[in-house]
Each structure stands twice: as C-alpha cells, then as structure tokens.
Amino acid sequence: MKTFFILLGLFVLVAGRAEPADVGQHWVGTWGTAPQLTEPRNLPPPPGLASNTLRQVVHVSMGGEKMRVRFSNAFGNGPLAMAVVRVAVSAGGSAIKTETEKVLTFSGQPSATISVGETILSDTLDFDLAPLSDVAVTICFHETPGDVTGHPGSRTTSFLEAGDTVSAAELPAAARTQHWYVLTGIDVQAEISAAAVVVLGDSITDGRGSETDKNNRWPDDLANRLQTNASTRMVAVLNEGIGGNCVLRGGLGPTAAARFDRDVLGQESVRWLMVLEGVNDIGGSRGTNSTVAEDLISAYQKFIDRAHAKKIRILGATILPFGGSQYAGTGHEAARQAVNDWIRTSGKFDAVVDFDAAVRDPQNPSKLLPAADSGDHLHPSVKGHQMMADCTDLKLFEN
C-alpha cells in the first residue's frame, strides 16, 4: 500500500510570534476546527469578506485568564488582510457583552496580513474566558482572496455585515451563514497538568444530526462531562472533524492521513487522540475484492505510531452502524465489522471507546437504535450524540 501521509502545514507564524506561557503555565488548545478550502456553495454570502465585518461565535471547552487566537489562510490564493480583530463574550445571536470586548494584536499591531498558505497567532490577551462559554470573534477585513479558508460544517451562525461595524453591540442587519471562515483555534494558558484531547473524525464528529447554535455535538457533550467532573476539569476538547472526510482518499477536505500533522500534532498540549473515522472510506468503496478494511487498519497503525512518538495516548472508536443508509450493503457491513473487530481486539490502541455498542439496535445490530438515529440511518440524532459522549469512560482522561 502506498504511503498516504502528506505533511500538511506546520504552522508558519508571520504576523505574530508564538509567545511563551507564564512560569508554571503552558498553552492548551480549548477550541479548534479543521480548515479546508471552502467549496463554492459554502463561500461567504453577499456582501462578502473584503472591506466588511464578520462576527463568528465559538464554544470553548476549558477556560482561562489568558488566551490567543489562530487564523488561517492555508488554502487562499492571495493575501488576507485583517484591519482589526476584537473578541468579546457572546450575548447570544450577533450580540456581544460590550464591557468584555478587547482588541487582539499581532506583534503589537492591531492589523495583520496572512500570506498564502500561512497561519498566524495573535499576541497573548488577558481575557476572562469561562469554561464552556461562547466567545465572539469579530474581524473587519481589508482585501481577501477568492479562495477562502474555512470550515463549512460550523453548525453555528456567523454574521456578515457591510463596512466596519466591528465594535457594534449587535449586527441586526447582517447576512447570516452557518459556516466559519479564517478562524481556526483558541488557546488558553493553564496549569502544567492541563491538556487537550483531539477528536479526529468526519461528519459524525463535525456534528451532523446535532442542532444549530446548540453546541450538542458529541464532542461538546464530552466536554460538558469533562468540565463538570472534578478530576477532569483541566481537560480540553478539540473537534477536528470534517464533514464528508475520508482517512485515505477522496471525500471532502484534506484526508485524515494528509492533515494528521496539522490537526493533531500541530495542536497545543495534546495528551490524547480519539479517532472516529473510516465510514466514508467504507461507504465509498466498490467491488467485491475491496481492501478498504485492510487499508484502514494500516492507516490506524500509522496514526498510532505517530501519536506514540509524540507521547500521545490514542483511543480507537468503533464505527457506527449504517444499515438502511446509502452506505448499506453486505460488503460494506463486512468491512465495518472487520475494522471494528480489529479496533476492539488488536490491543494496538491505548484504549477503545465502543460507540458501535452504545448506539446500535440490539434487535438489528447493523442499524442505529431508533432513538439514536437522526433519520438518515447514518448520522446520530441529538440523543445519539449524547449517548456517544455518555459511553466514554472519563477515567481515560484522569492522567
């Protein structure tokens, strides 16, 4: 089998250097999303980004008193200029709590230009960031490229308004879109014992079947459990799912193999990695002699080796049932079972999270439990997302 691991982007910090954390502290990723080239149907609506204001809301996992924010032009075909960026506690919808608003700087300057293919970090900002809170990041742009770096599956409303309205308390006239653009991560300073778990996945992890603006994807539900459990409150969750993503070839966005360095190893203070991906590889495979199960197992082994080389514990999550969906078929089900058997019994992963067992119908194990089914027989419902989080043993994250 060919090697599919393409190094996708070590961070190049062009408008701000990665500042060290204070003594006794280190940087930990508290929110993240996997960037990709935005498809034409998901581009920003009128009036567009250039010379206009974009307010985006994100839901962090772990809190902190100092933060920095990451922005990406990884897939742009020209420079991207931000005239000013402000952060504030969200007051719901497009509204912000104006008394919390602060300006981000980049090497001491309020503006920054991101070159083609590059990613930048803001300077450290003193900010009272509560755990499990919503933060609004508002950008007023100068020029922007035609090819936009973003994350289509935000399941969160963003607000785009003409002109410079970056400090407005609310943007009632703004165009609304359920996508994120340019913004890719938030880090906080935390005690040395704090760490992050990265979830590498596809549309199930990205939140298909959850509710817009409700932050009830299964990684959100897991973050809620971690933050309300005393022994795991210093564990952050980074959702690096991409809808339609594949492990090896095809699908939407860079494959999991291609983006592993960026979306897993490139995050701050990662101690755990959970892998829930492969259903699109299986569903897209053709032919009775398909080797998709073998190829996925080989890719998982590479993930394991690369994670262990960085002292990251890697958890294997079993692939959910898809009987009755567009992916259903005898060969595809056999491949799913082969992959899940290997995840459960090989002993290669540091631990196993058996999502399949948690959400399958005991009367028909190739299908989702009706209560866990969003209706397409492939993606979990809101209840299904919660069941996935609930079956995850929090003791896995206690050391």
C-alpha positions as CSV (number, residue, x, y, z in Angstrom):
1,M,0.0,0.0,0.0
2,K,1.2,3.5,-0.8
3,T,2.1,5.9,2.0
4,F,-0.6,8.5,2.2
5,F,0.9,10.7,4.9
6,I,1.4,14.1,3.4
7,L,2.8,16.8,5.6
8,L,0.0,19.4,5.6
9,G,1.2,22.5,7.1
10,L,3.4,23.1,10.0
11,F,2.3,26.5,11.3
12,V,4.2,29.5,9.9
13,L,3.7,32.4,12.2
14,V,4.2,35.5,10.0
15,A,2.4,38.3,11.9
16,G,2.9,37.2,15.5
17,R,5.4,35.0,17.2
18,A,4.4,32.2,19.4
19,E,4.8,33.8,22.8
20,P,5.9,31.5,25.7
21,A,3.4,30.9,28.5
22,D,4.0,32.3,32.0
23,V,6.1,30.3,34.5
24,G,4.2,27.3,35.8
25,Q,1.7,27.5,32.9
26,H,1.6,26.3,29.3
27,W,-0.6,26.8,26.3
28,V,-3.6,24.4,25.8
29,G,-6.0,24.4,22.9
30,T,-9.5,24.9,24.1
31,W,-11.3,25.3,20.8
32,G,-10.4,24.3,17.3
33,T,-11.8,23.5,13.9
34,A,-10.2,21.8,10.9
35,P,-9.7,24.2,8.0
36,Q,-10.3,23.3,4.3
37,L,-10.8,25.0,1.0
38,T,-14.3,26.4,1.1
39,E,-16.4,24.9,-1.7
40,P,-18.2,27.5,-4.0
41,R,-21.6,26.7,-2.5
42,N,-20.3,27.5,1.0
43,L,-18.5,30.8,0.3
44,P,-19.4,33.9,2.3
45,P,-22.7,35.4,1.2
46,P,-23.0,38.9,0.0
47,P,-21.6,41.4,0.8
48,G,-18.5,39.1,1.0
49,L,-15.5,39.4,3.3
50,A,-13.4,42.1,1.7
51,S,-13.9,45.5,3.4
52,N,-16.6,44.1,5.6
53,T,-17.2,42.8,9.1
54,L,-17.5,39.1,10.1
55,R,-18.6,38.1,13.6
56,Q,-18.2,34.4,14.5
57,V,-19.2,32.7,17.7
58,V,-17.3,29.6,19.1
59,H,-17.9,27.5,22.2
60,V,-14.8,26.8,24.2
61,S,-14.2,23.8,26.4
62,M,-11.7,24.7,29.1
63,G,-11.5,28.3,30.5
64,G,-8.5,30.5,31.3
65,E,-7.4,34.1,32.1
66,K,-5.1,34.5,29.1
67,M,-5.8,33.5,25.5
68,R,-4.5,33.7,22.0
69,V,-6.4,33.2,18.7
70,R,-5.3,31.4,15.5
71,F,-6.2,32.5,12.0
72,S,-5.5,30.7,8.7
73,N,-5.1,31.4,5.0
74,A,-3.9,27.9,4.3
75,F,-6.0,27.5,1.2
76,G,-6.0,31.1,0.0
77,N,-4.8,32.1,-3.5
78,G,-3.8,35.6,-2.3
79,P,-3.0,37.5,0.9
80,L,-5.7,38.0,3.5
81,A,-5.6,41.3,5.4
82,M,-7.4,41.8,8.7
83,A,-7.8,45.5,9.6
84,V,-8.8,44.9,13.2
85,V,-10.0,41.9,15.3
86,R,-11.9,42.1,18.5
87,V,-13.1,39.4,21.0
88,A,-15.9,39.6,23.5
89,V,-18.2,37.3,25.5
90,S,-21.2,36.4,23.3
91,A,-24.6,37.7,24.5
92,G,-26.4,35.3,22.1
93,G,-27.0,35.7,18.3
94,S,-24.9,38.5,16.9
95,A,-24.9,40.4,20.2
96,I,-21.8,40.8,22.5
97,K,-21.3,41.9,26.0
98,T,-19.5,45.2,25.2
99,E,-17.9,45.6,28.6
100,T,-15.8,42.4,27.8
101,E,-14.7,43.5,24.4
102,K,-10.9,43.7,23.7
103,V,-8.7,44.2,20.7
104,L,-6.3,41.4,19.5
105,T,-2.9,42.4,18.4
106,F,-0.2,40.8,16.2
107,S,3.4,41.6,17.2
108,G,1.9,44.6,18.9
109,Q,-0.1,45.8,15.9
110,P,-3.9,45.8,15.6
111,S,-3.8,44.7,12.0
112,A,-2.3,41.7,10.2
113,T,-1.9,40.3,6.7
114,I,-1.7,36.5,6.3
115,S,0.3,35.3,3.3
116,V,-0.8,32.5,1.1
117,G,-0.6,29.1,2.8
118,E,0.2,30.6,6.2
119,T,-1.4,30.6,9.7
120,I,-0.9,33.2,12.4
121,L,-1.4,33.5,16.2
122,S,-2.4,36.7,17.9
123,D,-0.4,38.1,20.8
124,T,-1.4,36.9,24.3
125,L,-4.5,38.6,25.5
126,D,-5.7,39.0,29.1
127,F,-9.3,37.8,29.0
128,D,-11.6,36.2,31.5
129,L,-12.6,33.1,29.5
130,A,-15.1,30.9,31.4
131,P,-15.2,27.2,30.7
132,L,-18.0,26.1,28.3
133,S,-18.6,29.7,27.3
134,D,-19.4,31.3,23.9
135,V,-16.9,33.8,22.5
136,A,-17.5,36.2,19.7
137,V,-14.5,36.9,17.4
138,T,-15.2,39.9,15.1
139,I,-13.0,40.7,12.1
140,C,-13.0,43.7,9.9
141,F,-11.2,42.8,6.7
142,H,-9.3,44.7,4.1
143,E,-8.6,42.7,1.0
144,T,-9.3,38.9,0.9
145,P,-8.5,36.1,-1.6
146,G,-11.1,34.5,-3.8
147,D,-10.2,31.1,-2.4
148,V,-11.3,31.1,1.2
149,T,-10.0,29.0,4.0
150,G,-12.9,27.9,6.2
151,H,-14.9,25.3,7.9
152,P,-18.3,24.7,6.3
153,G,-19.8,22.5,9.0
154,S,-19.8,25.0,11.8
155,R,-23.4,24.3,12.9
156,T,-23.1,27.8,14.3
157,T,-24.4,31.0,12.9
158,S,-21.9,33.6,11.7
159,F,-22.8,37.3,10.9
160,L,-21.5,39.2,7.9
161,E,-22.2,43.0,7.6
162,A,-21.1,45.6,5.1
163,G,-18.4,48.1,6.2
164,D,-16.6,48.4,9.5
165,T,-19.1,47.5,12.3
166,V,-16.5,45.6,14.4
167,S,-17.4,47.3,17.7
168,A,-21.2,47.2,17.3
169,A,-23.1,45.7,20.2
170,E,-25.3,43.8,17.8
171,L,-25.5,43.2,14.0
172,P,-29.2,43.0,13.2
173,A,-28.8,43.8,9.5
174,A,-26.1,41.2,9.0
175,A,-26.3,38.3,6.5
176,R,-26.3,35.0,8.3
177,T,-24.4,31.9,7.3
178,Q,-23.7,28.6,9.1
179,H,-20.0,28.4,8.3
180,W,-16.8,29.6,9.8
181,Y,-14.1,31.4,7.9
182,V,-10.4,32.1,8.6
183,L,-10.7,31.5,12.4
184,T,-9.3,28.0,13.4
185,G,-8.3,27.9,17.0
186,I,-8.2,29.4,20.5
187,D,-5.5,28.5,23.1
188,V,-5.5,29.4,26.8
189,Q,-2.8,29.4,29.4
190,A,-3.4,26.7,32.0
191,E,-1.5,24.8,34.7
192,I,1.0,22.2,33.5
193,S,-1.3,19.4,34.3
194,A,-3.9,20.6,31.8
195,A,-4.1,19.0,28.4
196,A,-6.3,18.5,25.4
197,V,-7.9,15.6,23.7
198,V,-8.2,15.9,19.9
199,V,-11.0,14.1,18.1
200,L,-10.2,13.3,14.5
201,G,-13.3,12.5,12.5
202,D,-15.8,13.0,9.8
203,S,-19.4,14.4,9.7
204,I,-20.4,12.5,12.8
205,T,-17.7,14.3,14.9
206,D,-18.4,17.5,13.0
207,G,-21.9,17.4,14.4
208,R,-24.2,16.2,11.6
209,G,-27.5,15.4,13.4
210,S,-26.9,18.0,16.1
211,E,-28.7,21.3,16.4
212,T,-27.5,24.7,15.0
213,D,-26.3,27.0,17.7
214,K,-26.9,24.4,20.5
215,N,-23.4,23.0,20.7
216,N,-24.7,19.5,21.2
217,R,-22.3,17.5,19.0
218,W,-20.9,14.5,20.8
219,P,-17.5,16.2,21.4
220,D,-19.4,19.1,23.0
221,D,-21.3,16.7,25.2
222,L,-18.0,15.0,26.2
223,A,-16.5,18.5,27.0
224,N,-19.5,19.1,29.3
225,R,-18.9,15.9,31.1
226,L,-15.2,16.5,31.5
227,Q,-15.7,20.1,32.8
228,T,-18.3,19.1,35.4
229,N,-16.2,16.2,36.7
230,A,-13.6,17.4,39.3
231,S,-10.8,15.1,38.2
232,T,-11.0,16.0,34.5
233,R,-11.9,19.7,34.6
234,M,-8.4,20.5,33.2
235,V,-9.0,18.5,30.0
236,A,-10.0,20.5,26.9
237,V,-11.6,19.0,23.8
238,L,-10.6,19.9,20.2
239,N,-13.1,18.9,17.5
240,E,-11.1,18.2,14.3
241,G,-14.0,16.6,12.3
242,I,-14.7,17.4,8.7
243,G,-18.0,16.5,7.1
244,G,-17.5,14.1,4.2
245,N,-13.9,13.4,5.2
246,C,-12.0,10.2,4.4
247,V,-9.0,8.6,6.0
248,L,-7.1,7.7,2.9
249,R,-8.5,9.1,-0.4
250,G,-11.5,11.0,-1.8
251,G,-14.1,12.7,0.3
252,L,-14.1,16.4,1.3
253,G,-11.2,18.4,2.7
254,P,-7.7,17.0,3.1
255,T,-7.8,13.4,4.2
256,A,-7.2,12.4,7.8
257,A,-3.9,11.0,6.7
258,A,-2.9,14.2,5.0
259,R,-4.0,16.5,7.8
260,F,-2.7,14.5,10.7
261,D,0.3,16.7,11.4
262,R,-1.7,19.9,11.3
263,D,-4.9,18.9,13.0
264,V,-3.4,16.6,15.7
265,L,0.3,17.1,16.2
266,G,0.0,20.9,15.5
267,Q,-2.4,21.5,18.4
268,E,-1.2,22.7,21.8
269,S,-0.6,20.3,24.7
270,V,-2.3,17.3,23.2
271,R,-2.2,14.3,25.6
272,W,-5.0,12.2,24.0
273,L,-6.2,11.5,20.4
274,M,-9.5,9.8,19.7
275,V,-10.0,8.5,16.1
276,L,-13.6,8.0,14.8
277,E,-13.2,7.9,11.0
278,G,-13.5,5.4,8.2
279,V,-17.2,5.2,7.5
280,N,-16.8,7.3,4.3
281,D,-13.9,5.2,3.1
282,I,-16.1,2.1,3.6
283,G,-19.2,3.6,2.1
284,G,-17.3,4.9,-1.0
285,S,-15.5,1.6,-1.7
286,R,-16.6,-0.5,-4.6
287,G,-16.0,-4.1,-5.7
288,T,-16.3,-7.4,-4.0
289,N,-12.5,-7.6,-3.6
290,S,-12.2,-4.2,-1.9
291,T,-9.3,-3.9,0.5
292,V,-10.8,-1.0,2.4
293,A,-10.7,-2.7,5.8
294,E,-7.0,-3.6,5.4
295,D,-6.2,-0.1,4.2
296,L,-8.0,1.5,7.2
297,I,-6.3,-0.8,9.6
298,S,-2.9,0.1,8.1
299,A,-3.7,3.8,8.4
300,Y,-4.8,3.4,12.0
301,Q,-1.5,1.7,12.8
302,K,0.4,4.7,11.3
303,F,-1.8,7.1,13.4
304,I,-0.9,5.0,16.5
305,D,2.8,5.0,15.7
306,R,2.9,8.8,15.1
307,A,0.9,9.6,18.2
308,H,3.0,7.4,20.4
309,A,6.2,9.0,19.0
310,K,4.8,12.3,20.5
311,K,3.7,10.6,23.8
312,I,0.1,11.0,22.9
313,R,-2.3,8.3,24.1
314,I,-4.6,7.2,21.2
315,L,-8.1,5.9,21.7
316,G,-9.8,3.9,18.9
317,A,-13.5,4.5,18.5
318,T,-15.6,1.8,16.7
319,I,-17.5,2.8,13.5
320,L,-21.3,3.3,14.0
321,P,-23.8,1.1,12.2
322,F,-25.2,2.4,8.9
323,G,-27.8,-0.2,7.9
324,G,-30.6,1.3,5.9
325,S,-28.4,4.3,4.7
326,Q,-26.9,5.0,1.4
327,Y,-23.8,3.1,2.6
328,A,-25.7,-0.1,3.4
329,G,-24.6,-3.3,1.7
330,T,-23.2,-6.8,2.6
331,G,-19.6,-5.9,1.6
332,H,-19.6,-2.6,3.4
333,E,-21.0,-4.2,6.6
334,A,-18.4,-6.9,6.4
335,A,-15.7,-4.2,6.2
336,R,-17.2,-2.3,9.1
337,Q,-17.2,-5.4,11.2
338,A,-13.6,-6.3,10.3
339,V,-12.4,-2.8,11.2
340,N,-14.3,-2.8,14.5
341,D,-13.1,-6.3,15.4
342,W,-9.5,-5.1,14.9
343,I,-10.1,-1.9,17.0
344,R,-11.6,-4.0,19.8
345,T,-9.2,-6.9,19.9
346,S,-5.8,-6.0,18.4
347,G,-4.5,-4.2,21.5
348,K,-2.9,-1.6,19.4
349,F,-4.9,1.4,20.7
350,D,-4.3,2.5,24.2
351,A,-8.0,2.1,24.8
352,V,-11.2,1.5,23.0
353,V,-14.4,3.6,23.0
354,D,-17.2,1.3,21.7
355,F,-19.6,3.8,20.1
356,D,-21.0,0.9,17.9
357,A,-22.1,-1.0,21.0
358,A,-23.6,2.2,22.6
359,V,-25.9,3.2,19.7
360,R,-26.7,0.0,17.7
361,D,-30.1,-1.6,17.7
362,P,-29.8,-4.8,19.7
363,Q,-32.5,-6.3,17.6
364,N,-30.7,-5.4,14.4
365,P,-27.0,-4.6,15.1
366,S,-26.3,-3.4,11.6
367,K,-28.6,-0.4,12.3
368,L,-28.7,2.5,14.7
369,L,-31.0,2.3,17.6
370,P,-34.1,4.3,16.5
371,A,-33.7,6.9,19.3
372,A,-30.1,7.4,18.2
373,D,-30.9,7.8,14.5
374,S,-31.2,11.3,13.0
375,G,-33.4,9.8,10.3
376,D,-30.8,9.1,7.6
377,H,-29.6,5.9,9.3
378,L,-26.0,7.1,9.2
379,H,-25.7,10.1,11.5
380,P,-26.7,10.1,15.2
381,S,-29.6,12.2,16.5
382,V,-29.1,14.7,19.3
383,K,-29.9,11.8,21.7
384,G,-27.4,9.6,19.8
385,H,-24.6,12.3,20.2
386,Q,-25.3,12.3,23.9
387,M,-25.2,8.5,24.1
388,M,-21.8,8.5,22.5
389,A,-20.4,11.0,25.0
390,D,-22.0,9.2,27.9
391,C,-20.4,5.9,26.9
392,T,-16.9,7.4,27.0
393,D,-15.2,6.5,30.3
394,L,-13.9,9.7,31.8
395,K,-11.2,7.7,33.7
396,L,-9.4,7.5,30.4
397,F,-8.6,11.2,30.9
398,E,-7.6,11.3,34.5
399,N,-3.8,11.0,34.0
